[in-house]
Amino acid sequence: MALAHGHGGEGTFTRVAVADAQRPLVLVLDEEGKELGRFTVPSPARLYPLPGGQYVLGVHGEAGALSFLFGGFRLEDHGDHQDVKEEVPYVAATLRTGPKPTHAFVGEQHLAVFHDGDGTVALFDLRRLGLDFTPRLVATGGADHGAVAFLGEVLLVGGMERGQVEAYTLEGRRVLTLPQACPRLHGEAVLGNVAVFGCSDGVLLVEARGQGLLGRKLPYPAGAPQGVRTGTLTAHPAHPFLVGNFGAGILFIHPQEGHLEALALPAPPLHLAFDPEGEALYALTADGRLHKLDPKARRVVGSLEAVTPWAQGAPRPGLAVGHGVAFLADPAKGEVVKVDLEGFKVAGRFPVGGAPWAVALFQVAGVEH
């Protein structure tokens, strides 16, 4: 769908949330870089877009808080279409949920945030966004660096130190500890009825079978460099595989066939993201380049110099991919970079100052009057 410009058009409407790595600040920009909102938040934020395109979650690890940002797109249902009314963005809610919230997992109907400080998980019902921001807290057995995922009506919780995955009901009752070890567990993604977690010695697949769960391990490909593992994972329902980082490259994980396939890139990927349709996979690598991959052919079809190369220890550049457009954060230059995905070219560089690192999109489809 074409991006809508001006008024009276039907199309996709986009705004960008940008968080600073060093200051407790989140900005909201329009797609041409104009600042629409500037919010002081509890501490520097990681950002996650929420389903529906109207809200973005801010996770404030230092402050033990979460914030829900409303991007300003008000939707009115008109049967065959939705009217979009553009309003001023605002912070809809700020909650202190627990110590060191870090990883969040966004499902279709629920949101889970793991607190590294005490091992609790905050569960939110996304169907009540805007009406009720009260979470249910699930206790999982103590502090750890956790990863969470939803597999149907089951909450899966993995810990880096514990090196195992447990299953909980959405009411918070533990029902299973999977027998497979997953040392140094990090990163998760779900594809259909399979969840995948990255381990130091391979990947752990957790499959929903009937009323039960089945775990199995896939070792990394033979000849993989020592110490290389996947810890950032993503998937798209248009494809039968999941994708993870793997040293200076990408790992394609085929759960049905039970095999892993590595693809080399010029530098380690910092972010991996499919476009909403699943037609292309984008990788932002540590050398500052954005690569476009054909997921079916599993090859790079374009590369773009996008942001300043990343140095270990510095704030990481950010990437958010939407319909027809991507936005990147360049903390070294204090810029937000807009990329036109149709022509695969830089369409704008917007100076915002500071060290912008996390970006997330508010994006809705409809008709503006």
C-alpha positions as CSV (number, residue, x, y, z in Angstrom):
1,M,0.0,0.0,0.0
2,A,1.3,3.4,-0.9
3,L,2.2,5.8,1.9
4,A,-0.4,8.5,2.2
5,H,0.7,12.1,1.9
6,G,-1.5,15.2,2.3
7,H,-5.1,14.9,3.2
8,G,-8.1,12.9,1.9
9,G,-5.9,10.0,0.9
10,E,-6.3,6.3,1.6
11,G,-3.0,4.6,2.5
12,T,-0.6,3.9,5.3
13,F,0.2,6.5,7.9
14,T,3.5,6.5,9.7
15,R,5.1,8.1,12.8
16,V,8.4,7.2,14.5
17,A,9.2,6.7,18.2
18,V,12.9,7.4,18.9
19,A,14.6,6.7,22.3
20,D,17.9,8.1,23.4
21,A,20.5,5.7,24.7
22,Q,21.8,8.0,27.4
23,R,19.0,10.3,28.4
24,P,15.4,9.5,29.7
25,L,13.9,10.8,26.5
26,V,11.5,9.6,23.8
27,L,10.6,11.6,20.7
28,V,7.8,11.1,18.2
29,L,8.5,12.2,14.6
30,D,6.3,12.3,11.5
31,E,7.7,10.5,8.5
32,E,9.4,13.7,7.2
33,G,11.3,14.1,10.5
34,K,9.2,16.8,12.1
35,E,9.0,16.5,15.9
36,L,5.5,15.9,17.1
37,G,6.2,15.0,20.7
38,R,9.0,15.0,23.2
39,F,8.6,13.0,26.5
40,T,10.7,12.6,29.6
41,V,10.5,9.0,30.6
42,P,11.7,7.1,33.7
43,S,15.1,6.1,32.2
44,P,16.5,5.3,28.7
45,A,14.2,3.0,26.8
46,R,14.1,0.0,24.5
47,L,11.1,0.3,22.2
48,Y,8.7,-2.4,20.9
49,P,5.8,-1.7,18.4
50,L,2.5,-3.2,19.5
51,P,-0.2,-4.8,17.2
52,G,-2.5,-2.4,15.5
53,G,0.1,0.3,15.0
54,Q,-1.3,2.8,17.5
55,Y,1.0,2.1,20.5
56,V,4.6,1.6,21.2
57,L,6.0,0.0,24.4
58,G,8.9,1.6,26.2
59,V,11.0,-0.7,28.5
60,H,13.0,1.3,31.1
61,G,15.4,-1.2,32.6
62,E,17.2,1.2,35.0
63,A,14.0,2.6,36.4
64,G,12.1,-0.7,36.7
65,A,9.3,0.8,34.6
66,L,7.3,0.4,31.4
67,S,5.5,3.1,29.4
68,F,2.9,2.9,26.7
69,L,3.1,5.6,24.1
70,F,0.1,6.6,22.0
71,G,1.3,7.7,18.6
72,G,-1.6,10.0,17.8
73,F,-3.5,7.9,15.2
74,R,-7.1,7.7,16.3
75,L,-9.1,5.1,14.3
76,E,-12.8,5.1,13.6
77,D,-14.3,2.0,12.1
78,H,-16.6,2.7,9.0
79,G,-17.4,-0.9,8.0
80,D,-15.4,-1.2,4.8
81,H,-12.6,1.1,5.9
82,Q,-11.2,3.0,8.9
83,D,-10.9,6.7,9.2
84,V,-7.6,8.0,10.6
85,K,-7.6,11.1,12.7
86,E,-4.2,12.6,13.4
87,E,-3.8,13.8,17.0
88,V,-1.0,14.9,19.3
89,P,1.0,11.8,20.6
90,Y,1.1,11.3,24.4
91,V,2.3,8.8,27.1
92,A,-0.9,6.8,27.8
93,A,0.5,5.0,30.9
94,T,3.7,4.6,32.9
95,L,3.9,1.7,35.3
96,R,6.6,0.4,37.8
97,T,6.3,-3.3,37.3
98,G,9.4,-4.8,38.7
99,P,13.3,-4.7,38.8
100,K,15.2,-4.6,35.5
101,P,12.5,-5.2,32.9
102,T,14.6,-6.2,29.8
103,H,13.2,-8.5,27.2
104,A,9.6,-8.2,25.9
105,F,7.7,-10.5,23.6
106,V,4.7,-9.2,21.7
107,G,2.1,-11.9,20.8
108,E,-1.1,-11.4,18.9
109,Q,-3.2,-10.9,22.0
110,H,-0.8,-10.7,24.8
111,L,2.4,-8.9,25.8
112,A,5.0,-10.4,28.2
113,V,7.9,-8.5,29.8
114,F,10.6,-10.4,31.8
115,H,12.2,-8.7,34.9
116,D,15.8,-9.7,35.1
117,G,15.9,-8.5,38.7
118,D,13.5,-11.0,40.3
119,G,12.3,-13.3,37.5
120,T,8.7,-12.1,37.4
121,V,6.9,-11.7,34.1
122,A,4.4,-8.9,33.5
123,L,1.5,-10.1,31.3
124,F,-0.7,-7.6,29.5
125,D,-3.9,-8.3,27.5
126,L,-3.4,-6.3,24.3
127,R,-7.1,-6.4,23.5
128,R,-7.6,-4.0,26.4
129,L,-4.9,-1.4,25.3
130,G,-6.1,2.0,26.0
131,L,-8.7,0.8,28.5
132,D,-6.6,-1.1,31.0
133,F,-2.9,-1.2,31.4
134,T,-2.8,-3.4,34.5
135,P,-0.6,-6.5,34.2
136,R,-0.8,-9.9,35.8
137,L,2.6,-10.8,37.4
138,V,3.9,-14.4,37.0
139,A,6.7,-15.5,39.4
140,T,9.2,-17.8,37.7
141,G,11.8,-18.7,40.3
142,G,14.3,-15.9,40.7
143,A,16.6,-13.4,39.0
144,D,18.0,-14.3,35.6
145,H,18.5,-12.8,32.1
146,G,15.2,-14.1,30.7
147,A,13.6,-14.7,27.4
148,V,9.8,-15.1,27.0
149,A,7.5,-16.3,24.2
150,F,3.8,-17.2,23.7
151,L,3.0,-20.6,22.1
152,G,-0.8,-20.6,21.8
153,E,-2.1,-20.2,25.3
154,V,1.2,-21.1,26.9
155,L,3.8,-18.8,28.3
156,L,7.4,-20.1,27.7
157,V,10.1,-18.7,29.9
158,G,13.8,-19.3,29.5
159,G,16.8,-18.2,31.6
160,M,20.4,-17.6,30.5
161,E,21.8,-18.7,33.8
162,R,19.4,-21.5,34.4
163,G,19.8,-22.7,30.8
164,Q,16.3,-24.2,30.5
165,V,12.8,-23.4,29.4
166,E,9.7,-23.7,31.5
167,A,6.0,-23.5,30.4
168,Y,3.3,-21.6,32.4
169,T,-0.4,-21.1,31.9
170,L,-1.4,-17.5,31.3
171,E,-2.8,-17.6,34.9
172,G,0.8,-18.1,36.1
173,R,0.9,-21.9,36.9
174,R,4.0,-23.8,35.9
175,V,3.1,-26.9,34.0
176,L,6.3,-28.2,32.6
177,T,10.1,-27.9,32.6
178,L,11.6,-29.0,29.3
179,P,14.3,-31.7,29.8
180,Q,16.6,-30.3,27.1
181,A,19.4,-28.0,28.4
182,C,19.9,-24.7,26.6
183,P,23.2,-23.3,28.0
184,R,23.5,-19.4,27.8
185,L,19.9,-19.2,26.5
186,H,19.3,-15.9,24.7
187,G,16.8,-14.8,22.0
188,E,13.4,-16.2,21.0
189,A,11.0,-16.3,18.1
190,V,7.8,-18.1,17.3
191,L,6.7,-19.5,13.9
192,G,3.3,-21.3,13.9
193,N,3.3,-24.0,16.5
194,V,7.1,-23.8,17.1
195,A,9.1,-21.5,19.4
196,V,12.9,-21.3,19.0
197,F,15.5,-20.2,21.6
198,G,19.2,-19.6,21.0
199,C,21.7,-21.7,23.0
200,S,25.5,-21.8,23.1
201,D,25.4,-25.3,21.6
202,G,22.6,-25.0,19.0
203,V,19.0,-24.0,19.0
204,L,16.1,-25.4,21.1
205,L,12.8,-26.0,19.4
206,V,9.7,-26.2,21.5
207,E,6.7,-27.5,19.5
208,A,3.1,-27.5,20.5
209,R,1.7,-31.0,19.9
210,G,-2.0,-31.5,20.9
211,Q,-2.2,-30.6,24.5
212,G,1.5,-31.1,25.1
213,L,4.9,-29.6,24.3
214,L,7.8,-31.4,22.7
215,G,11.4,-30.0,22.9
216,R,14.3,-30.9,20.6
217,K,17.8,-29.5,19.9
218,L,19.4,-28.8,16.6
219,P,23.2,-28.4,16.8
220,Y,25.0,-25.6,14.9
221,P,26.3,-26.5,11.5
222,A,29.6,-28.4,11.4
223,G,32.6,-26.1,11.2
224,A,30.9,-23.2,12.9
225,P,33.5,-20.9,14.7
226,Q,34.0,-21.7,18.4
227,G,31.8,-19.5,20.6
228,V,29.4,-18.4,17.8
229,R,25.7,-18.7,18.6
230,T,22.4,-17.2,17.7
231,G,20.9,-14.8,20.2
232,T,18.6,-12.6,18.1
233,L,15.8,-14.3,16.3
234,T,12.8,-13.4,14.1
235,A,10.2,-15.1,11.8
236,H,7.4,-14.3,9.4
237,P,4.4,-16.6,8.7
238,A,5.0,-16.3,5.0
239,H,8.1,-18.5,5.3
240,P,8.7,-22.0,6.7
241,F,11.9,-21.0,8.5
242,L,13.1,-18.7,11.3
243,V,16.1,-16.4,11.1
244,G,18.8,-15.6,13.6
245,N,22.2,-13.9,13.8
246,F,25.2,-16.1,13.6
247,G,28.6,-14.5,13.9
248,A,29.3,-12.5,10.8
249,G,26.2,-13.9,9.1
250,I,22.7,-15.3,9.4
251,L,21.3,-18.6,10.4
252,F,18.2,-20.0,8.7
253,I,16.4,-22.5,11.0
254,H,14.1,-25.0,9.3
255,P,12.0,-26.6,12.0
256,Q,10.0,-29.0,9.8
257,E,13.1,-30.3,8.1
258,G,15.2,-30.1,11.3
259,H,18.2,-28.5,9.8
260,L,20.2,-25.2,10.1
261,E,21.7,-23.2,7.2
262,A,24.2,-20.4,7.6
263,L,24.7,-17.4,5.2
264,A,27.7,-15.2,5.5
265,L,27.4,-11.4,5.6
266,P,30.2,-8.7,5.4
267,A,29.8,-8.0,9.2
268,P,27.8,-9.2,12.2
269,P,24.1,-8.3,12.0
270,L,22.9,-6.1,14.8
271,H,19.2,-6.3,13.8
272,L,17.1,-8.6,11.6
273,A,13.6,-7.7,10.4
274,F,11.1,-8.8,7.8
275,D,8.9,-6.3,6.0
276,P,5.2,-6.7,7.0
277,E,4.4,-8.7,3.9
278,G,7.4,-11.0,4.4
279,E,8.7,-10.2,0.9
280,A,12.1,-9.1,2.0
281,L,14.4,-9.6,5.0
282,Y,16.6,-6.7,6.2
283,A,19.8,-6.9,8.2
284,L,21.6,-4.0,9.7
285,T,25.2,-5.0,10.1
286,A,27.9,-3.6,12.4
287,D,29.6,-1.9,9.5
288,G,26.6,0.5,9.3
289,R,25.1,-1.0,6.1
290,L,21.5,-2.1,5.6
291,H,21.2,-5.3,3.5
292,K,18.1,-6.4,1.7
293,L,17.8,-10.2,1.3
294,D,15.5,-12.3,-0.8
295,P,14.2,-14.8,1.9
296,K,13.2,-17.5,-0.6
297,A,16.5,-17.4,-2.5
298,R,18.3,-16.7,0.8
299,R,20.7,-14.2,-0.8
300,V,21.6,-10.5,-0.5
301,V,20.0,-8.5,-3.3
302,G,21.0,-5.0,-2.2
303,S,23.2,-3.1,0.3
304,L,23.1,0.5,1.4
305,E,25.4,2.6,3.5
306,A,23.0,3.8,6.2
307,V,24.5,4.6,9.6
308,T,27.9,5.1,11.3
309,P,29.7,1.8,11.8
310,W,29.1,0.4,15.4
311,A,32.0,0.1,17.8
312,Q,31.8,-2.4,20.7
313,G,30.6,-0.7,23.9
314,A,28.9,2.2,22.1
315,P,25.1,2.5,21.8
316,R,23.8,0.3,19.0
317,P,22.1,1.8,16.0
318,G,18.4,0.9,15.7
319,L,16.2,-0.4,12.9
320,A,12.4,-0.4,12.4
321,V,10.9,-1.7,9.2
322,G,7.3,-1.0,8.1
323,H,5.2,-0.9,4.9
324,G,7.4,0.6,2.2
325,V,9.7,2.4,4.6
326,A,12.4,1.8,7.3
327,F,13.8,4.1,9.9
328,L,17.3,3.7,11.5
329,A,18.8,5.4,14.5
330,D,22.4,6.6,14.2
331,P,23.6,7.3,17.8
332,A,27.1,8.4,16.7
333,K,25.7,11.3,14.5
334,G,22.5,12.0,16.5
335,E,20.4,11.3,13.4
336,V,17.3,9.3,12.3
337,V,17.7,7.9,8.8
338,K,14.7,7.2,6.6
339,V,15.0,4.5,3.9
340,D,12.6,4.2,1.0
341,L,12.3,0.4,0.7
342,E,10.7,0.4,-2.8
343,G,13.7,2.2,-4.4
344,F,16.0,0.9,-1.6
345,K,17.6,4.3,-1.1
346,V,18.2,6.8,1.8
347,A,15.2,9.2,1.6
348,G,16.1,11.5,4.5
349,R,18.5,12.1,7.4
350,F,16.9,13.9,10.3
351,P,19.1,15.4,13.1
352,V,17.5,14.8,16.5
353,G,20.6,15.3,18.7
354,G,21.8,13.1,21.6
355,A,22.3,9.4,21.0
356,P,19.2,8.0,19.4
357,W,19.4,4.2,19.4
358,A,15.9,2.5,19.6
359,V,13.3,3.2,17.0
360,A,9.8,1.8,16.6
361,L,6.9,2.7,14.2
362,F,3.4,3.7,14.7
363,Q,1.8,2.6,11.4
364,V,-1.9,2.4,10.5
365,A,-3.9,2.0,7.3
366,G,-7.1,4.0,6.6
367,V,-8.6,7.1,5.1
368,E,-7.8,10.6,6.3
369,H,-10.5,13.2,5.9
